[in-house]
Amino acid sequence: GRTHADTEPMIGMFVNTLALRNAPSADKRFIDFVHEVKARTLAAFEHQDYPFEELVEKLNVRRDRSRNPLFDTMLILQNMEQVSFDLADVDVRPVELSHPV
């Protein structure tokens, strides 16, 4: 979550929630939905530094302590060691990814 060079020497975890709206439907092919999610995610990263609390305030969303004001589901990427495993006739194994910067 450190998008600015001046935050590199700071100690602590930087987290900012990136809210995305995606709508799967029965008439949409899975691959088309995946491409749609990819496009929306890449576009959302353009605005990742916009403060979540300020977004909620600007949208004038009714606050309710029992739930998040903008989303119902949160997915979290956890970078952990990848292992191979089997799922009923499906061989699942890690794919090496290159992340050049």
Z-matrix of the N, CA and C atoms (Angstrom, degrees):
N
C 1 1.431
C 2 1.519 1 112.94
N 3 1.306 2 117.71 1 13.73
C 4 1.463 3 120.14 2 -179.60
C 5 1.520 4 108.84 3 -99.67
N 6 1.308 5 115.06 4 96.56
C 7 1.463 6 119.46 5 -176.49
C 8 1.519 7 112.66 6 -95.97
N 9 1.330 8 117.57 7 -5.66
C 10 1.464 9 121.31 8 179.82
C 11 1.524 10 109.69 9 -120.26
N 12 1.303 11 116.41 10 138.39
C 13 1.467 12 121.69 11 -177.35
C 14 1.525 13 112.03 12 -60.36
N 15 1.340 14 118.21 13 -31.63
C 16 1.460 15 120.06 14 -177.82
C 17 1.523 16 113.62 15 -70.36
N 18 1.333 17 118.37 16 -9.75
C 19 1.469 18 120.74 17 178.08
C 20 1.533 19 112.26 18 -94.42
N 21 1.325 20 117.84 19 -7.14
C 22 1.464 21 120.94 20 -177.51
C 23 1.529 22 114.00 21 -57.13
N 24 1.340 23 120.45 22 -43.14
C 25 1.463 24 118.88 23 -177.79
C 26 1.538 25 114.04 24 -79.17
N 27 1.323 26 117.80 25 -4.86
C 28 1.467 27 120.66 26 -177.67
C 29 1.523 28 110.86 27 -77.70
N 30 1.325 29 116.14 28 142.34
C 31 1.455 30 122.21 29 178.93
C 32 1.519 31 108.80 30 -91.44
N 33 1.318 32 116.45 31 139.07
C 34 1.455 33 120.64 32 176.42
C 35 1.516 34 111.55 33 128.49
N 36 1.318 35 114.47 34 171.22
C 37 1.451 36 120.83 35 -178.69
C 38 1.527 37 109.32 36 -99.07
N 39 1.320 38 116.57 37 131.51
C 40 1.450 39 122.23 38 178.04
C 41 1.526 40 107.83 39 -105.12
N 42 1.323 41 116.88 40 118.93
C 43 1.454 42 121.18 41 -178.58
C 44 1.526 43 108.43 42 -132.07
N 45 1.314 44 115.97 43 133.90
C 46 1.451 45 121.04 44 173.56
C 47 1.515 46 106.92 45 -138.98
N 48 1.314 47 116.22 46 128.17
C 49 1.455 48 120.91 47 -179.27
C 50 1.520 49 109.71 48 -76.08
N 51 1.315 50 116.39 49 132.67
C 52 1.457 51 122.45 50 178.12
C 53 1.528 52 107.12 51 -110.86
N 54 1.328 53 116.34 52 101.44
C 55 1.471 54 120.97 53 -177.18
C 56 1.521 55 109.83 54 -80.30
N 57 1.330 56 116.24 55 129.95
C 58 1.464 57 122.83 56 178.82
C 59 1.521 58 108.73 57 -125.74
N 60 1.310 59 116.94 58 141.07
C 61 1.467 60 119.99 59 175.16
C 62 1.522 61 107.95 60 -107.85
N 63 1.330 62 115.51 61 117.93
C 64 1.460 63 122.18 62 177.34
C 65 1.518 64 108.13 63 -129.44
N 66 1.318 65 116.39 64 142.47
C 67 1.462 66 120.35 65 -176.24
C 68 1.524 67 111.05 66 -130.07
N 69 1.335 68 117.07 67 92.37
C 70 1.465 69 118.59 68 175.21
C 71 1.533 70 109.24 69 -70.83
N 72 1.306 71 116.71 70 149.80
C 73 1.465 72 120.02 71 177.06
C 74 1.522 73 109.01 72 -147.08
N 75 1.311 74 115.73 73 158.69
C 76 1.465 75 121.63 74 -176.01
C 77 1.531 76 112.03 75 -64.81
N 78 1.325 77 117.99 76 -28.29
C 79 1.461 78 120.19 77 -177.53
C 80 1.531 79 113.00 78 -88.01
N 81 1.337 80 117.06 79 0.06
C 82 1.461 81 121.52 80 -178.95
C 83 1.533 82 109.27 81 -100.36
N 84 1.342 83 116.41 82 131.31
C 85 1.462 84 119.25 83 176.08
C 86 1.528 85 108.77 84 -66.97
N 87 1.332 86 116.00 85 147.08
C 88 1.466 87 120.92 86 -177.77
C 89 1.524 88 111.07 87 -58.61
N 90 1.324 89 117.36 88 -45.46
C 91 1.468 90 120.57 89 -177.88
C 92 1.524 91 110.70 90 -63.25
N 93 1.327 92 117.53 91 -35.15
C 94 1.462 93 120.67 92 177.35
C 95 1.528 94 110.17 93 -66.68
N 96 1.330 95 115.80 94 -39.35
C 97 1.467 96 119.87 95 177.45
C 98 1.530 97 110.52 96 -64.85
N 99 1.324 98 117.23 97 -41.24
C 100 1.464 99 121.19 98 178.71
C 101 1.530 100 110.20 99 -61.17
N 102 1.314 101 117.35 100 -43.83
C 103 1.473 102 120.90 101 178.08
C 104 1.533 103 110.93 102 -63.68
N 105 1.317 104 116.43 103 -38.43
C 106 1.461 105 121.14 104 178.15
C 107 1.531 106 110.89 105 -64.05
N 108 1.328 107 116.48 106 -44.52
C 109 1.467 108 121.40 107 178.53
C 110 1.532 109 109.63 108 -63.03
N 111 1.317 110 116.90 109 -42.40
C 112 1.466 111 120.69 110 179.27
C 113 1.527 112 110.56 111 -60.04
N 114 1.318 113 117.42 112 -48.10
C 115 1.465 114 121.34 113 -178.78
C 116 1.525 115 111.08 114 -62.40
N 117 1.323 116 117.30 115 -43.57
C 118 1.471 117 120.28 116 179.94
C 119 1.528 118 111.27 117 -67.22
N 120 1.318 119 117.01 118 -37.05
C 121 1.458 120 120.44 119 179.94
C 122 1.526 121 110.56 120 -66.32
N 123 1.333 122 116.68 121 -46.79
C 124 1.459 123 119.80 122 179.05
C 125 1.524 124 111.41 123 -61.77
N 126 1.329 125 117.19 124 -39.08
C 127 1.465 126 120.80 125 177.77
C 128 1.529 127 110.57 126 -66.61
N 129 1.321 128 116.87 127 -38.10
C 130 1.467 129 120.56 128 -178.96
C 131 1.520 130 111.99 129 -66.48
N 132 1.322 131 117.53 130 -33.01
C 133 1.462 132 120.13 131 179.26
C 134 1.533 133 111.70 132 -63.40
N 135 1.326 134 117.11 133 -21.34
C 136 1.461 135 120.25 134 176.00
C 137 1.536 136 110.82 135 -63.90
N 138 1.334 137 116.31 136 -24.04
C 139 1.466 138 121.71 137 -176.28
C 140 1.528 139 112.16 138 -118.31
N 141 1.324 140 117.61 139 22.10
C 142 1.457 141 121.15 140 -174.30
C 143 1.521 142 114.01 141 -65.51
N 144 1.312 143 117.45 142 -20.55
C 145 1.460 144 119.66 143 -178.83
C 146 1.523 145 113.06 144 -85.92
N 147 1.327 146 117.36 145 -4.73
C 148 1.460 147 120.45 146 178.10
C 149 1.529 148 107.99 147 -70.34
N 150 1.312 149 118.85 148 124.57
C 151 1.470 150 121.29 149 -174.62
C 152 1.535 151 112.31 150 -63.90
N 153 1.322 152 115.73 151 130.35
C 154 1.458 153 122.22 152 -177.64
C 155 1.528 154 111.31 153 -57.13
N 156 1.320 155 117.34 154 -46.92
C 157 1.467 156 120.41 155 -178.34
C 158 1.525 157 111.09 156 -62.46
N 159 1.317 158 117.38 157 -36.45
C 160 1.471 159 120.50 158 178.14
C 161 1.526 160 110.40 159 -67.92
N 162 1.330 161 117.40 160 -37.53
C 163 1.456 162 121.52 161 176.79
C 164 1.521 163 110.74 162 -61.11
N 165 1.327 164 116.42 163 -46.61
C 166 1.466 165 120.82 164 179.54
C 167 1.526 166 109.93 165 -60.87
N 168 1.320 167 116.06 166 -42.04
C 169 1.463 168 120.39 167 -179.95
C 170 1.536 169 110.92 168 -64.26
N 171 1.329 170 117.45 169 -45.22
C 172 1.472 171 121.58 170 -179.21
C 173 1.531 172 111.74 171 -64.62
N 174 1.333 173 116.75 172 -34.13
C 175 1.465 174 120.54 173 179.57
C 176 1.525 175 112.26 174 -76.92
N 177 1.329 176 116.05 175 -11.31
C 178 1.468 177 121.91 176 179.29
C 179 1.532 178 111.17 177 55.00
N 180 1.326 179 115.44 178 47.19
C 181 1.462 180 122.39 179 -179.38
C 182 1.526 181 109.32 180 -83.12
N 183 1.339 182 115.51 181 138.18
C 184 1.462 183 119.66 182 177.52
C 185 1.525 184 108.57 183 -67.46
N 186 1.324 185 116.32 184 126.71
C 187 1.461 186 121.28 185 -178.32
C 188 1.521 187 110.21 186 -85.65
N 189 1.325 188 115.62 187 138.90
C 190 1.459 189 123.35 188 178.50
C 191 1.523 190 106.20 189 -141.04
N 192 1.324 191 117.41 190 118.26
C 193 1.472 192 120.80 191 -175.53
C 194 1.528 193 113.73 192 -65.16
N 195 1.327 194 117.83 193 -12.58
C 196 1.464 195 120.03 194 -178.20
C 197 1.531 196 112.76 195 -85.55
N 198 1.330 197 117.31 196 -6.82
C 199 1.464 198 119.31 197 -179.49
C 200 1.517 199 110.68 198 -155.29
N 201 1.344 200 115.26 199 164.65
C 202 1.454 201 120.56 200 177.56
C 203 1.523 202 108.75 201 -72.92
N 204 1.324 203 118.99 202 143.63
C 205 1.462 204 120.53 203 -176.79
C 206 1.524 205 115.46 204 -70.94
N 207 1.335 206 118.70 205 -21.53
C 208 1.465 207 120.00 206 -175.45
C 209 1.518 208 115.94 207 -116.58
N 210 1.326 209 118.43 208 -19.51
C 211 1.458 210 117.73 209 -175.65
C 212 1.521 211 111.64 210 -147.38
N 213 1.329 212 114.52 211 158.41
C 214 1.455 213 121.63 212 -179.58
C 215 1.517 214 112.55 213 -105.64
N 216 1.321 215 117.59 214 -21.59
C 217 1.463 216 121.95 215 -177.13
C 218 1.516 217 109.54 216 -129.75
N 219 1.337 218 115.85 217 136.34
C 220 1.457 219 119.86 218 177.32
C 221 1.523 220 108.58 219 -124.19
N 222 1.323 221 115.47 220 129.31
C 223 1.459 222 121.45 221 175.20
C 224 1.516 223 107.50 222 -108.37
N 225 1.303 224 115.81 223 138.70
C 226 1.458 225 120.62 224 -176.66
C 227 1.524 226 108.87 225 -124.92
N 228 1.328 227 116.42 226 130.44
C 229 1.459 228 121.12 227 175.49
C 230 1.519 229 108.18 228 -86.30
N 231 1.303 230 116.39 229 121.09
C 232 1.460 231 122.30 230 177.23
C 233 1.523 232 106.62 231 -114.57
N 234 1.305 233 116.95 232 112.02
C 235 1.460 234 120.63 233 178.61
C 236 1.522 235 108.84 234 -77.84
N 237 1.329 236 115.93 235 100.99
C 238 1.460 237 121.60 236 -179.05
C 239 1.522 238 107.93 237 -128.85
N 240 1.320 239 115.07 238 167.10
C 241 1.457 240 119.28 239 178.18
C 242 1.525 241 109.57 240 -60.10
N 243 1.329 242 115.99 241 132.55
C 244 1.455 243 120.71 242 -179.80
C 245 1.521 244 109.75 243 -91.50
N 246 1.309 245 116.45 244 137.24
C 247 1.457 246 121.80 245 178.31
C 248 1.529 247 109.27 246 -128.34
N 249 1.317 248 115.95 247 155.26
C 250 1.456 249 121.33 248 176.42
C 251 1.517 250 109.44 249 -84.28
N 252 1.338 251 115.86 250 147.88
C 253 1.454 252 120.36 251 174.61
C 254 1.517 253 108.95 252 -157.47
N 255 1.337 254 116.46 253 167.25
C 256 1.463 255 121.86 254 -178.14
C 257 1.517 256 110.41 255 -112.46
N 258 1.329 257 114.80 256 141.24
C 259 1.464 258 122.34 257 174.96
C 260 1.521 259 108.00 258 -128.88
N 261 1.286 260 118.85 259 103.91
C 262 1.469 261 123.81 260 174.85
C 263 1.532 262 113.50 261 25.86
N 264 1.296 263 116.75 262 82.26
C 265 1.467 264 123.74 263 177.60
C 266 1.527 265 114.48 264 71.69
N 267 1.334 266 117.95 265 13.03
C 268 1.469 267 121.22 266 178.28
C 269 1.518 268 108.17 267 -124.93
N 270 1.312 269 115.65 268 126.32
C 271 1.459 270 121.23 269 176.96
C 272 1.525 271 108.36 270 -92.95
N 273 1.316 272 117.20 271 116.01
C 274 1.460 273 121.97 272 -179.46
C 275 1.516 274 108.35 273 -107.43
N 276 1.328 275 115.90 274 125.62
C 277 1.456 276 119.96 275 179.80
C 278 1.523 277 109.19 276 -144.89
N 279 1.314 278 116.97 277 154.78
C 280 1.471 279 120.03 278 -177.83
C 281 1.523 280 112.30 279 -68.38
N 282 1.309 281 114.88 280 151.47
C 283 1.450 282 122.29 281 176.10
C 284 1.516 283 106.96 282 -117.08
N 285 1.312 284 116.37 283 127.51
C 286 1.453 285 120.48 284 179.01
C 287 1.524 286 109.38 285 -69.90
N 288 1.312 287 116.62 286 129.51
C 289 1.461 288 121.98 287 178.91
C 290 1.527 289 109.85 288 -115.70
N 291 1.293 290 115.21 289 143.10
C 292 1.450 291 120.81 290 176.30
C 293 1.519 292 108.63 291 -104.13
N 294 1.348 293 117.00 292 131.15
C 295 1.446 294 121.82 293 -179.22
C 296 1.531 295 109.99 294 -121.43
N 297 1.339 296 116.89 295 68.51
C 298 1.466 297 117.79 296 -179.55
C 299 1.525 298 110.70 297 -70.45
N 300 1.312 299 115.59 298 142.09
C 301 1.468 300 120.25 299 179.81
C 302 1.520 301 108.15 300 -120.03
